[in-house]
Amino acid sequence: MKRLLSLVFLLVFGATAVVAGGPPAIPPSAPVSLASSLESPLDQVSSPYAVYGARRLVSSYSGPLYQITRESDLSTLDVYAPRAAIDGWPNSARIGAWLAGSPGLISRVYDESGAGRHITISTVAQMPLWTVTDGRGVWDFDGVANYIDATSALSAFANGASGVTVAALRAYDTTLTSAAQPIFYASSGSGSTRLIMGLNNGAIEAGGRRLDTDAFAQTTGLPIDTGWDVEIARFDFTNAKLTHQVNWAMDVKTPFQTTGATSATASTMVYIGMQGASYFNGKIAALILSANIMTDYEVSGLIAGFASSRTISTTTSHFLRWGAGAVAMRGPYTAIPSAVTTTVITPDGTTPTDGVLASHRYHHHVRVASMPGRLWVAFSSGLNGEDGRGQIAAVSSSTNGGANFGAPLVAAQADAMVGGAGGRLVWPRQFVKNGGRLYLVSSIQDSTVTALALVATECKADGTVGAPFLISTEPYTPLSGYPVGAYDPAVSPLLFGSANVFGPNGGAWPGATQPSSWVGTTQFPGFPATGLFIEPVTLATDSTGQRLQRLWRKFGTWSSNRLTLYWGQESTDAGKTWGPLTPTDIPNEPSNGAGILLPDGRIGLVHNPLDQSSYRDTLTLSIFRTDGSLQSVYAVRSGVQPNPVYAGSAKLGGPSYPGVDYDGTNLIIGYSTQKEVIQVTIFPYAALAQ
């Protein structure tokens, strides 16, 4: 149907092995070729209970992965992945040479978690077969007699837990998909089913019970998938929720049982690949057990990590790759050398007044642009907080390289800040340079975030601004006192085209009464079905302008420790068409970001990877090489006080919602702090390591 074990399977790596009762040990071998690969998939999963794999799944693990028994003489071989093998796979050709034509049977699997929960399969008839798929050795279950009895090692896995997670990289047999095929099964203390995950009655399901006396409950089932995919079941007993997914397709059962911990009785049966008279028919490359509920971040990272082991049916290979083994996700990050920070605007402490921008206590949504002789910063401005009516798009400029900035000016306003008729908001979307002139494109929406119009305001060389005019074609009726100029066929289409592709702010939300023709918030019918994706960061990833990557913020679904990933799309035709929307491995707090193609072809992404000391701290500049791999991460600002001076709705946090530009010498990064103060950090581009 799709895929077997993907790009990285094309690599050829050496293997280290230890032989008992057979030929001499196979020595380590250096890699023959290298290609980009993600980190070991389990590196970002906290405290796994047990980890079994046909490849190395934990980068720090140096022990054997599994043991093969050669059927012809029952000699055994412990199989390792050498440290040089960045994708974690042993060399199947060397293993095949040791087998010398005899079938190889999996007789022991080793726990990579460090907990020592190794499992021995002592009966030959039960041993899965070692087979090679796309050059990689995996464990092949025959659907008749093969299974792994893990009771002695895993009997306490689900006992007294508030929730557990089972994950597998597996492929069902393509001819027997109507049969029941359990991948993982654990009984209750009384022998009834506590946890089960696998194929049943023509669908992929998960189910179980919290207490021995509870009735069995299960998901409704996902469509049969016969290729290599990641299957994950999260049994959340505390919140009475069972979440089962295959790659990004999700099936949720709620309520699932009653709330509380599981029974403290030990499982009397724990099997991999069997339950009762039903046997798994297919292949397994990894099985991961966690005695916790994996966070959305951990699940997304796990699937993205396994992308180095197989192709997912619904994903593309994202060009920009964090590859978290290169940089710790939480830092610390290297401070940018020679950086100077200047405040653009901070509330002056007077009573917030509609026409007095210095009195406003809410500032956010930053964009920056450098023009000859003048540096511009745009931002949203409101009286007190994020939900205030009548927010405006404001600008301020500097004629001395950002050492100080002039008084702010209104670039676009659509409603009164007090007593406004429609509660209209204006947010700066993007600066567009066209024909030697600079325009600020702003989005107008109502209080329900229904998109109304895109307007442009010229930011002139003398530091003044022109009157806003329409660049979108939807009918728009301005409110009295807030006129908008007519659509200009000579320049509006050009400004709209750029702002539509590259602007992050504004645009209709799903369900809005008036959808917008410009990109705003989208809804993706996959993971999860109700998911919203907002404020896309669009980056040119080469100098042609044809190849773009768009990074979306996942809205409203972060875990308690705020760990999430950007979701991404690729375009190869300058944004005319886009590939599917799937998670990347780039961390995002979540927040907005900004991107820039650097003079030497590298790509810069300004974003909040993960919280450190406080919410949305640190703001970083991540530098990606021309091949899309991560080179370095710099701290733009860190340790900023997250609490605002003045109270207001949704006001909190460190430096965020940035804009970025390059003036030929310096990089300029603007941002808000506490959604109250606007600042810029400026530094020589030459200060960044090449």
C-alpha positions in Angstrom: 0.0 0.0 0.0 2.6 2.5 1.0 6.1 2.7 2.1 8.4 0.2 3.8 11.2 1.5 5.8 12.0 4.8 4.0 14.9 7.0 3.1 17.2 6.1 5.9 17.0 2.5 5.0 19.1 3.3 2.1 22.1 3.9 4.4 24.5 1.0 4.9 26.1 0.8 8.4 28.4 -1.6 10.1 27.3 -3.9 12.9 28.9 -5.1 16.1 27.9 -8.5 17.4 28.9 -11.1 20.0 28.6 -14.7 19.1 28.1 -17.6 21.6 28.8 -21.1 20.3 29.3 -20.0 16.7 31.7 -18.2 14.4 34.1 -15.4 15.7 32.5 -12.1 16.7 31.6 -9.7 13.9 33.8 -6.6 14.4 32.5 -3.0 14.3 32.4 -1.3 11.0 32.4 2.4 10.1 29.5 3.8 8.1 30.0 3.5 4.4 27.7 6.5 3.6 25.8 9.1 5.7 22.6 11.0 5.2 20.4 13.2 7.3 18.5 11.3 10.1 16.5 12.3 13.0 17.6 11.6 16.6 16.9 8.3 18.3 13.1 8.3 18.6 13.0 7.7 22.4 15.4 10.5 23.4 12.5 12.9 24.1 10.2 10.4 25.8 10.5 10.7 29.6 11.1 7.6 31.7 10.0 4.8 29.3 9.1 1.6 31.2 10.5 -0.8 28.6 11.9 -0.3 25.1 12.5 -3.2 22.6 13.7 -2.6 19.0 15.3 -4.0 15.9 17.2 -0.7 15.9 18.7 1.4 18.6 15.9 3.6 19.9 17.7 5.4 22.8 20.9 7.2 21.7 22.7 6.5 25.0 22.1 2.7 24.9 25.1 0.7 24.0 24.0 -2.9 24.7 22.6 -5.6 22.4 19.3 -5.0 20.7 18.2 -8.7 20.3 19.6 -12.2 20.0 19.3 -14.4 16.9 19.3 -18.2 17.1 20.6 -19.9 13.9 18.1 -22.7 13.3 20.6 -25.0 11.6 22.8 -25.5 14.7 21.1 -23.3 17.4 24.1 -21.0 17.7 23.2 -17.6 19.0 24.2 -14.1 18.0 23.8 -10.9 20.0 23.1 -8.0 17.6 24.3 -4.5 18.3 24.1 -1.2 16.5 27.5 0.5 16.4 27.8 4.1 17.8 28.7 5.3 14.3 25.3 4.2 12.9 23.4 7.4 13.3 20.1 5.8 12.2 20.6 3.0 14.8 20.3 0.0 12.5 22.7 -3.0 12.6 24.2 -4.2 9.3 21.8 -6.9 8.0 24.2 -8.1 5.4 26.7 -9.1 8.0 24.0 -10.8 10.0 22.9 -12.6 6.9 26.4 -13.8 6.2 26.6 -15.3 9.7 23.3 -17.1 9.2 24.8 -18.7 6.0 21.4 -19.5 4.5 19.9 -20.8 7.7 16.7 -19.2 9.1 17.3 -16.8 11.9 15.0 -16.9 14.9 14.5 -14.1 17.5 15.3 -15.8 20.8 15.8 -12.8 23.1 14.9 -9.1 23.1 16.8 -6.6 25.2 15.3 -3.6 27.0 17.0 -0.3 26.0 15.3 1.7 28.8 18.0 0.7 31.3 15.5 -1.0 33.5 16.8 -4.5 32.5 13.4 -5.9 31.5 14.9 -8.3 28.9 12.8 -11.1 27.6 13.9 -14.6 26.5 11.9 -16.8 24.1 12.8 -20.3 25.1 10.5 -22.3 22.8 11.7 -22.5 19.2 8.2 -22.7 17.7 7.3 -19.4 19.4 10.3 -17.5 18.1 9.6 -14.8 15.5 11.7 -15.0 12.3 14.4 -12.5 11.5 13.7 -11.1 8.0 15.1 -8.3 5.9 12.9 -5.5 4.6 14.5 -2.8 2.5 17.9 -3.8 3.8 16.9 -3.8 7.5 16.4 -6.7 9.8 13.0 -6.8 11.6 11.0 -9.4 13.6 8.5 -11.4 11.5 5.5 -13.0 13.3 3.8 -15.9 11.4 0.3 -15.4 12.7 0.2 -19.1 13.7 2.5 -19.8 16.6 5.0 -16.9 17.0 4.7 -14.6 20.0 6.8 -13.3 22.9 5.8 -14.2 26.4 6.7 -11.1 28.4 4.8 -11.9 31.6 7.9 -12.3 33.8 9.3 -9.0 32.7 6.2 -6.9 32.4 3.6 -8.3 34.8 3.6 -5.1 36.9 3.4 -2.7 33.8 -0.2 -1.7 34.2 -0.6 -2.2 38.0 -1.7 0.8 40.1 -0.9 3.2 37.3 -2.9 6.3 36.5 -2.2 5.7 32.8 0.0 3.8 30.4 1.1 4.1 26.8 1.9 1.3 24.3 3.5 2.2 21.0 4.8 0.0 18.1 6.4 0.5 14.7 4.8 -2.4 12.9 3.4 -3.7 9.6 0.4 -6.0 9.4 0.4 -8.8 6.9 -1.3 -7.8 3.6 -3.3 -11.0 3.2 -4.8 -11.7 6.7 -6.2 -8.3 7.7 -9.6 -9.7 8.6 -8.2 -11.9 11.3 -7.7 -10.7 14.9 -4.0 -9.7 15.3 -3.0 -8.5 18.8 0.3 -6.6 18.9 0.3 -6.2 22.7 -1.9 -7.8 25.3 -1.8 -7.6 29.1 -4.4 -9.4 31.3 -5.9 -8.2 34.6 -5.1 -10.0 37.8 -8.1 -12.3 37.2 -7.0 -13.2 33.7 -9.4 -10.9 31.8 -8.1 -8.4 29.3 -6.7 -5.2 30.9 -4.9 -3.8 27.8 -4.9 -4.8 24.2 -3.9 -3.1 20.9 -4.1 -4.5 17.4 -6.3 -5.5 14.6 -9.7 -6.9 15.3 -12.9 -7.5 13.2 -11.5 -5.7 10.2 -10.4 -2.5 12.1 -7.4 -1.4 14.2 -8.6 -1.1 17.8 -7.5 -0.7 21.3 -9.4 -1.5 24.5 -9.2 -2.7 28.1 -10.5 -2.1 31.6 -9.3 -0.1 34.6 -10.3 -2.5 37.3 -10.5 -6.3 37.2 -14.2 -6.1 37.7 -14.9 -3.4 35.1 -16.6 -4.2 31.7 -14.3 -4.2 28.7 -14.4 -1.0 26.6 -12.7 -0.3 23.3 -12.3 2.3 20.5 -14.5 2.1 17.5 -11.6 1.3 15.2 -9.3 2.8 12.6 -9.1 1.7 9.0 -6.8 -1.3 8.3 -3.3 -0.2 7.3 -1.0 -2.8 6.0 2.2 -0.8 5.7 4.9 0.3 8.1 3.3 2.7 10.5 3.4 3.9 14.1 0.5 2.7 16.3 0.0 4.2 19.7 -2.5 3.6 22.5 -2.7 5.9 25.5 -4.8 4.5 28.3 -5.5 7.5 30.5 -7.3 6.1 33.6 -7.2 9.3 35.6 -9.2 11.1 32.9 -11.2 8.1 31.7 -9.9 8.5 28.2 -8.4 6.1 25.7 -6.6 7.6 22.7 -5.6 5.3 19.9 -3.9 6.4 16.7 -2.1 5.2 13.6 0.4 7.9 12.6 -1.7 11.0 12.7 -5.2 9.4 12.4 -6.8 9.3 15.8 -9.6 7.4 17.5 -10.7 8.6 21.0 -12.9 6.7 23.5 -14.3 8.9 26.2 -15.4 8.2 28.8 -13.2 5.1 29.0 -14.0 3.4 32.3 -14.3 5.4 35.5 -11.5 7.6 36.8 -8.7 6.5 39.1 -5.7 4.2 39.1 -5.7 0.7 37.8 -6.0 -2.4 40.0 -2.9 -3.2 41.9 -3.1 -6.9 41.0 -0.3 -8.1 38.7 -1.1 -9.2 35.1 -1.0 -13.0 34.8 -0.4 -12.8 31.1 1.6 -10.3 29.0 2.2 -11.2 25.4 3.7 -9.5 22.4 1.9 -10.8 19.3 -0.7 -13.1 20.9 -3.9 -13.3 22.9 -5.8 -16.5 23.4 -6.0 -18.3 20.0 -5.2 -15.1 18.0 -1.7 -14.3 16.7 -0.2 -11.3 15.2 0.7 -11.8 11.5 3.2 -9.2 10.4 6.4 -7.4 11.4 7.6 -5.4 14.3 10.6 -3.1 14.4 10.0 -1.4 17.8 7.8 -1.7 20.9 7.8 1.0 23.5 6.0 0.9 26.9 5.5 3.9 29.2 4.0 3.7 32.6 2.7 7.3 32.0 0.5 9.0 29.5 2.8 10.3 26.8 2.2 14.0 26.1 1.1 15.2 22.6 4.7 16.5 22.2 6.2 13.1 23.0 3.8 11.3 20.7 4.5 13.8 17.9 8.2 13.6 18.4 8.0 9.8 18.5 6.3 9.6 15.2 8.6 12.2 13.7 11.6 10.3 15.1 10.4 7.1 13.5 10.2 8.9 10.2 13.9 8.0 9.9 12.7 4.4 9.9 9.8 4.3 7.6 7.6 6.5 5.4 4.2 7.6 6.8 1.3 7.5 4.4 0.1 11.0 5.3 3.4 12.9 5.5 6.1 14.5 3.4 9.8 14.7 4.5 10.1 18.2 5.9 13.0 20.2 4.5 13.8 22.0 7.8 14.8 19.5 10.5 15.6 20.3 14.1 17.1 16.8 14.8 17.1 17.4 18.5 20.2 15.4 19.1 22.1 18.4 17.8 20.8 20.9 20.4 19.0 20.4 23.7 15.4 21.5 23.2 15.4 23.5 26.4 18.8 24.9 25.9 20.9 26.6 27.3 21.4 28.4 24.1 24.4 30.5 23.0 23.8 34.2 23.5 24.1 36.2 20.3 27.4 38.1 20.3 27.5 41.9 19.9 23.7 42.2 20.3 22.1 45.6 21.2 18.5 45.8 22.5 16.4 48.9 22.2 12.9 49.7 23.4 10.5 50.9 20.7 7.5 51.6 23.0 6.5 51.0 26.6 3.3 52.3 28.3 3.9 55.8 29.8 1.6 55.1 32.8 -1.1 57.6 31.8 -4.7 56.6 31.5 -5.1 54.6 28.3 -6.7 56.9 25.7 -7.8 56.1 22.1 -5.7 58.6 20.3 -2.7 58.6 22.6 -0.6 55.6 21.5 2.0 56.1 24.3 -0.7 55.5 26.8 -1.7 52.1 25.4 -0.9 49.2 27.6 -1.2 46.3 25.1 1.4 45.9 22.3 2.0 42.7 20.3 2.2 41.1 16.7 5.5 42.6 15.7 6.9 43.1 12.1 10.1 44.8 11.2 11.5 46.2 7.9 14.7 48.0 7.0 14.8 50.6 4.2 17.6 52.9 3.2 18.0 55.4 6.0 15.1 54.2 8.1 14.2 51.1 10.2 10.5 50.4 10.7 8.7 48.4 13.4 5.0 47.6 13.3 2.9 46.3 16.1 -0.7 45.9 17.3 -1.8 48.4 19.9 -4.7 48.3 22.3 -5.9 50.1 25.5 -5.4 47.3 28.1 -5.5 43.7 26.9 -5.8 41.2 24.1 -9.6 41.2 24.0 -10.0 44.9 23.8 -12.0 46.4 21.0 -10.6 48.7 18.4 -7.0 47.5 18.3 -4.9 49.3 15.7 -1.8 48.6 13.6 0.8 51.1 14.6 4.4 51.9 13.4 7.5 53.5 14.7 10.7 54.2 12.9 14.4 55.0 13.6 16.9 56.9 11.5 20.0 55.9 13.5 20.0 52.2 13.0 17.7 51.4 15.9 19.4 53.4 18.6 16.1 55.1 19.3 12.7 55.3 17.8 10.3 58.1 17.0 6.7 58.5 18.3 4.4 55.8 17.1 1.9 56.5 14.4 -1.4 54.9 13.5 -1.0 52.8 10.3 -4.5 51.4 10.2 -7.6 51.7 12.5 -11.0 50.3 11.8 -13.1 51.1 14.9 -13.1 53.2 18.1 -11.3 51.7 21.1 -14.1 52.7 23.4 -17.7 52.1 22.5 -16.9 50.9 19.0 -19.8 49.8 16.8 -18.3 46.6 15.6 -15.4 45.7 17.8 -13.1 45.6 14.8 -9.4 44.7 15.3 -6.4 45.5 13.1 -3.2 43.5 13.2 -0.1 44.1 11.2 0.5 41.2 8.9 3.6 41.9 6.8 5.8 44.6 5.5 6.1 44.4 1.7 8.8 46.1 -0.3 7.7 47.0 -3.8 9.2 49.3 -6.4 11.5 51.0 -3.8 8.5 51.7 -1.5 7.6 50.1 1.7 4.0 49.1 2.6 2.6 47.6 5.8 -0.2 45.1 5.1 -2.7 44.8 8.0 -5.7 42.5 8.5 -9.0 43.8 9.7 -11.3 41.4 11.5 -14.3 41.7 13.8 -14.5 40.6 17.5 -15.3 37.0 16.4 -12.1 36.9 14.3 -14.1 36.9 11.1 -11.9 38.2 8.4 -13.1 41.5 6.8 -10.3 43.0 4.7 -6.6 43.3 4.0 -5.4 46.9 3.8 -2.0 48.4 2.9 -0.4 51.6 4.3 2.7 53.2 2.7 5.5 53.8 5.1 7.3 56.8 3.6 11.0 57.7 3.5 10.3 60.9 5.6 8.8 58.8 8.5 5.2 59.5 7.8 2.5 57.1 6.7 -0.1 57.2 3.9 -3.8 56.4 4.1 -4.7 52.7 4.2 -6.3 51.3 1.0 -7.8 47.9 0.1 -5.7 45.1 -1.3 -8.3 42.3 -0.8 -11.3 42.0 -3.2 -14.0 41.0 -0.7 -16.7 43.7 -0.2 -15.8 45.9 2.8 -17.8 48.7 4.4 -15.7 50.9 6.7 -17.2 52.2 9.9 -17.8 55.9 10.1 -14.7 57.9 10.8 -12.3 55.1 9.7 -12.1 55.4 5.9 -10.2 52.9 3.7 -9.1 53.8 0.2 -10.2 51.9 -2.9 -8.5 48.9 -4.3 -5.6 49.9 -6.6 -5.3 47.5 -9.5 -1.7 48.7 -10.1 -0.3 47.7 -6.7 -3.0 45.9 -4.7 -2.6 42.5 -6.4 1.2 42.5 -5.9 0.9 43.4 -2.2 -1.9 40.9 -1.7 0.1 38.1 -3.3 3.1 38.6 -1.0 1.0 39.1 2.2 -1.2 36.1 1.4 1.8 33.7 1.2 4.1 35.2 3.9 1.9 37.0 6.4 1.0 35.2 9.6 -1.6 37.3 11.3 -5.3 37.7 10.4 -7.7 35.6 8.3 -10.9 33.7 8.9 -11.3 31.0 11.5 -13.3 27.9 10.7 -17.0 28.6 11.1 -16.6 32.3 10.4 -19.6 33.8 8.6 -17.2 35.3 5.9 -14.3 33.2 4.8 -11.3 35.0 3.7 -9.4 34.6 0.4 -6.1 35.1 2.3 -4.5 32.4 4.5 -5.4 32.6 8.2 -6.4 29.8 10.4 -6.9 26.4 8.9 -8.6 23.2 10.0 -6.9 19.8 9.2 -9.1 16.7 9.2 -6.6 14.4 10.8 -4.8 14.8 14.1 -7.0 15.7 15.9 -10.2 16.2 14.0 -11.0 19.4 15.8 -7.5 20.8 15.6 -6.9 24.4 14.6 -3.7 25.6 13.1 -2.9 29.3 13.1 -0.3 32.0 12.4 1.8 30.2 9.8 5.5 31.1 9.4 6.4 30.9 5.7 10.0 30.7 4.8 11.8 30.7 1.4 14.3 27.8 1.6 16.2 28.6 -1.5 17.1 31.7 -3.5 14.7 30.9 -6.4 11.6 31.6 -4.3 10.0 28.5 -5.6 10.7 26.2 -2.6 8.8 27.3 0.6 8.2 25.7 3.9 5.2 26.8 6.0 5.2 26.1 9.8 1.9 26.2 11.6 1.3 26.8 15.3 -1.0 24.1 16.8 -3.7 26.1 18.6 -4.9 25.3 22.1 -3.6 21.7 22.6 -0.4 22.0 24.6 0.3 19.8 27.6 0.9 21.1 31.1 4.6 21.5 30.4 3.9 23.3 27.1 5.8 21.0 24.8 4.6 21.1 21.2 5.9 20.9 17.7 5.4 23.0 14.6 3.3 21.4 11.9 4.6 21.9 8.4 3.8 22.0 4.7 6.0 22.3 1.7 5.6 24.0 -1.6 7.8 23.8 -4.7 5.8 26.3 -6.8 6.2 29.5 -4.8 3.1 28.8 -2.7 0.6 28.1 -5.4 0.1 24.6 -4.1 1.0 23.0 -0.8 1.7 19.5 0.4 0.0 17.8 3.3 0.0 19.2 6.8 2.0 17.0 9.3 4.1 17.6 12.4 7.8 18.5 12.0 10.4 17.9 14.7 10.9 21.6 15.3 9.8 22.6 18.9 7.3 25.4 19.3 6.2 26.6 22.7 3.5 27.2 21.0 3.8 30.8 19.8 4.2 32.8 16.6 7.5 33.0 14.8 9.3 34.6 11.8 11.7 33.4 9.2 14.3 34.8 6.9 16.6 33.5 4.1 20.1 34.6 5.0 22.6 36.0 2.5 24.7 32.8 2.3 21.6 30.6 1.7 21.1 29.4 5.2 17.6 29.8 6.8 16.9 31.6 10.0 13.8 30.9 12.2 13.0 33.2 15.1 10.8 31.3 17.6 10.1 30.2 21.1 11.2 26.5 21.2 10.3 25.6 24.7 9.7 27.4 28.0 12.6 27.6 30.4 12.3 29.8 33.4 9.0 31.3 32.4 6.3 31.3 29.8 7.6 32.0 26.2 11.2 32.3 27.4 13.6 32.1 25.5 13.2 33.7 22.1 15.8 32.1 19.8 17.3 32.3 16.4 17.7 28.8 14.9 20.0 28.6 11.9 19.5 25.8 9.4 22.1 24.8 6.8 21.3 24.9 3.1 20.4 21.2 3.3 17.7 22.0 5.9 19.6 20.5 8.9 20.0 22.4 12.1 23.3 24.1 12.6 23.0 26.2 15.7 20.5 27.9 18.0 21.1 31.4 19.5 19.3 33.1 22.4 18.0 36.4 21.2 16.5 37.3 24.6 16.3 35.1 27.7 15.3 35.6 31.3 12.8 38.4 30.6 10.3 39.2 33.4 7.1 37.6 32.1 4.6 39.6 34.3 3.3 42.8 32.8 3.4 46.1 34.7 -0.3 46.8 33.9 -3.1 44.2 34.1 -4.9 43.2 31.0 -6.5 40.1 29.5 -4.0 37.4 28.2 -1.0 39.6 29.0 1.9 37.5 30.1 5.1 36.0 28.9 8.6 36.6 27.7 9.7 37.8 24.2 7.5 36.5 21.5 5.6 37.2 18.2 8.7 38.4 16.4 9.5 39.9 13.1 12.9 39.8 11.4 14.8 41.6 8.6 18.4 42.1 7.3 19.7 45.5 6.4 22.9 44.4 4.6 25.0 44.4 7.7 22.8 43.6 10.7 20.0 41.3 11.5 17.1 43.1 13.2 14.6 41.1 15.4 11.6 42.8 16.9 9.3 41.3 19.5 6.9 42.0 22.3 7.5 41.2 26.0 4.5 40.6 28.3 2.4 41.7 25.3 3.1 45.2 26.7 6.6 46.4 25.6 8.0 46.4 22.0 11.8 45.9 21.7 14.3 45.2 18.9 17.6 43.3 19.2 20.1 44.2 16.5 23.4 42.4 15.9 26.0 42.0 13.0 25.2 39.1 10.7 28.9 38.4 10.7 28.8 37.6 14.4 26.9 34.3 13.6 29.1 31.3 13.1 29.3 30.2 9.5 
